[in-house]
Amino acid sequence: MPYRAPSTAPFINRKLHEPYETLLGGEAAHHRLASSYADTLHPLETRLSWDDLYSALDILPLTLKAENILMLIEHVTGPKPCLTEAGKLAKRITVLAGQLNLR
C-alpha cells in the first residue's frame, strides 16, 4: 500500500490567541502584509497569480508574515513602493512580538 503523507493544513493556525492578534494589528495587518508581498512578487514571478502569492503568505500568523516581509525587503533590489509601509508594520510587529515573547 503506498504511503500518503497527511495534510498539515488543518494544523496551521493563522490567528494568534487574543489579545495578541488584536495587539499586533488584527485582520488589517494580515491583509496589508499579504497584499504587499503579492504586489511586490507578482511582477517578478509571472508563473504564479497574484491570488496564489497572496494566499501563500495569508495562511501564516502575523509574526511569520512580518519575518517574511523583512526578508523580502532585504532581497528585492530597486524601488519598493508597496513595501515601505508594510516594512514599517512588519518591524513594529516583530518588535512587539519579541516584547510579548511570541513566535
N, C-alpha and C positions, 0 to 999 in steps of 0.2 A: 504494500500500500504506500503510495507516495506521501512524503511528508509535506504538510502545508503549514506555513508559518501563520500564527494567529495575527489578526489585525490589532494594532496598538491604538487605533483611533478612539475606541471607547474610553481609553485610559488617559487621554490627553485632556487636561483641564485648562481651558482658555482663560477663565476668570480666576483671579485670586480671591481669597476669602475676604469678606468685609471686615473691617473698614479699609483694608489695604487697597482694594480695587478702586474705591472712590478717592482715596488719598492720592493715588498715582495718576488720576485723570479720567478713569472710567471709560465708557464707550467712545467718547470723543477722542481720547488719546489712542485707543485701538485703531479707530478709523484714520486718524491723521498719520500715524506711523506706517500703517499698511498701505495707504494710498501714496504716500511719499516714496515708499520703497518701489511700488509698481510704476509710478511716474518716472522714476529715475532709471529703472532697469528696462522698461519696455522698449525705448528706442535702441538700446544696446543689444537686447536679446529678442530677435524678431521671430524666433520659433515658438515662443510662448505668448499667450494672450495676456492682456492687462489683467483680466479676471483671474487667470492662473497665478500670476505673480502676486496679486493682492491676497488671494486665498492661501498661498504658501506661507505668508507671514501672519495672516489673520488668525490662524489656528493656534498661535503661540501666546503665552501670557505676556503682559506688558513688560516685565523685566527682560525677557528674552528678545522681544521686539526691539526694545531700546538698545540692547547689545548689538543686534544685527544692524540697526541704523548707524550706530557709531562705527562699526567695522566697515560698512558701505562707504561712509564719508571718508575714511582713510584710504580706500582703494579706488574710488572713482576720481578720475582726473578731469580737469576742465571745470566750467561753470556748473554749479549745483543749486540752482534757484529753489527747487522744491525741497531740498534737503536742509536749507538754512533753519527754518522754524522747526522742522522735525528733529534736527540735531540738537537744538536748544531743549526741546521737550524730552528727547532721549537722555540727554545729560542730566536734566532735572530728575527724571525717573530713576536713573542709575544711582545718583547721589542719595535720593530719598530712600530707595530700596536698600542701599547699604546702611543707612542710619536705622532703618527698621529691621535690619538683619533678614532680608528677603532674598531669595534667589529665584 
